[in-house]
């Protein structure tokens, strides 16, 4: 229940004269403002209504000189400000959700034939890959060992290939070819099983 308009005006005048009365002013108006918003905007979420009320009260407490008592009573001013804040919140939410994929679409299983990881070879230590690993050259096996160890450093692979003295771009291209060749053989072997 809102305090009478005269009390609200007096509370605002105290706030204008003494910023330390901000807490008392907020306590006097916050709950009635939230209740009034809940009556007027029943379809909005209570958290949104509380946020709009908090923002409106905080704005008035922060800058009490912006309110002009000759134009509106305090209650009407707070309702107007909270309504504006609520509309701004709705617009932000609408912009935030525009272009988003609905949850139902995200939760669906991928279509058949498009399974994630279907081209990945079985684990490096899989018995299915033993024959393919045996067929690798000595350099390719050493490269596979580096890959198993999680080494991503191009110079380490370049030393293995005997090209540590070559330019970095050339090293990177040859290392990529080696890794791609190893992975292609392992993927082929994994599909055969």
N, C-alpha and C positions, 0 to 999 in steps of 0.2 A: 504494500500500500504506500503510495506516494505521500510524503509529508505535504502539508498545505503549501500553496505557492508562496505565501509570505515568508514561511520558514525557509524554503529553498532559496529565496532571494536574499534573505539575511545570511544564510550559510555561504552563498556565493560572495557577498560583500565581505564577510570575514576572511574568505579565501583570498580575495583580491588584496585585502589589507595585510594578511599574515599567511604566507605560504605554509607555515607549520600546521595549519588547520586542514590541510589537504586530506589527511587520513579520515578525519571526522566527516568531511564533505563526501568522500567516496563511499564511506559506510552508509551514509544517509540515502544516497541515490542509486547505488549499484544494484541492489536486489530488486527494488521497484522497477528499475529500468529493464532488467532481465525479464521480470514477470510480464511487463507490458509488451516487450518484444515477443515473448512466447505466445501471448494472446493474439497478437497481430500477424505473426509469421509462423503459423503452426506447421507448415511443411518443411521448415528449415531445421537442421540438426541443432540440438541444444548447445553443443560446443561452439557452433558458429554464432549462435545468438549471444552466448556468454562472451565470446571474443569481440563481437561488435560492441557490446555494452562496455566491456573493459577499455576498448580503444577510445570510445566516445568520452568516457569519464576521464581517462588519462589525458586526453587532449585538452579537456576543459581545465583539469587540475594544473597541467603544465603551462597553459596560456589562458588564465581566467580573463584577461583583458580583451580577448577576442569575442567574448559574449557581450551582446548589447541588450540589456533588459528592456529597453524601449520597444524592441521589435518582437520579442517572444518571451513567454515565461521560461524559466530554467528547464522545467519538465519537457516542454515542447522542443526546446533547443536540443536537449540531450536525445530525445526520440528522433529528431531529424538527423542529428549527427550519427547516431547508431544505425539508422536505416541506410544512410549513405555508406557507412562502413560495411554493412551487411551486403549491400549491392556490389560494392567493390570486391568483397570476398567471393561472392558468386561469380563475378567476371573473371577473377584470377583462377578460380577452380575450373571454369569453363575453358579458359585458354590453356590451362595445364592439361586437361583431358582431351583437347582437340587433337586428332591425329593419332591417338594412342590405340594400341591393339587391345581389344577386350580380353579380359582374363580367360573367358571360355575358349577363345582361339589359342591362347598360349598353352592352356592345359591339355589340349588335344594331342593325341599321339601323332607322330609324323606319318605321312602317307606311306604305304608299303613301297619297298624298293628305294626308300630314301632314308634308311636307317643310319643313324649317326654311328660313325666308326666302322661301317661295313668294309671300307677299303683298307683299314688298318691291319697290319699283319698281327698274328698272335704275338704274345710277348717274346722278347729276344731269346729267352731260355726255353721256349716251347719245343717239344720234341718234333713237332711238325716242321720246324725250320732247320732241324739238324742237317738234313741232306743239302739244303740250299746254302747253309753256312759252310759246309765242306767244299762246295763248288766255288766259293769265293777265292780270289787270288790272295796271296800273303798280305799285300798292301790293303786290300779291301777288308780282310779279317782284322788287321790292326786298326783300320778306320772304324770297323764295327765295335771293336773293343773300346775305342775312344768314345763312340756314341753311347755305348752301354754305361760308361762311366760318367756320362752327362757332360762331357767336354764340349764346349761350343766355341772355343778359341780357335779362330782361323789359322793363326801361326802354328799351332800344334799339328793340325792336319797338313799344313804346308810343309813342315819339316818331314812328316811321314812321306809326302809325295816328292821330297827332294827338291823343293822349289822355294826354300826360305829366302833366297836371294832375289827373287822376282818381285815386281811391283805388287802392291797390296791388291789392286783390282784384278790382276791376273791370278793371284793366289786365291782370292775369294771365288772366282769363276770356276777354277779347277776343283776346289774343295766342295763347292756346290754340286758339281758333276759327280764327284766321288760319292757323296752322301745320297744323291738322287739315284745313282746306279745301285747302291747297296739296298736302299729302301724299295726300289722297284723289284729287285730279285726276291726280297723277303715277302713283299705283298703278293707276287705271283705264286710263290711257294705256299703262302697262307691260304690262297684261294683254291689251290689244288687239293687241300686236305678236307 
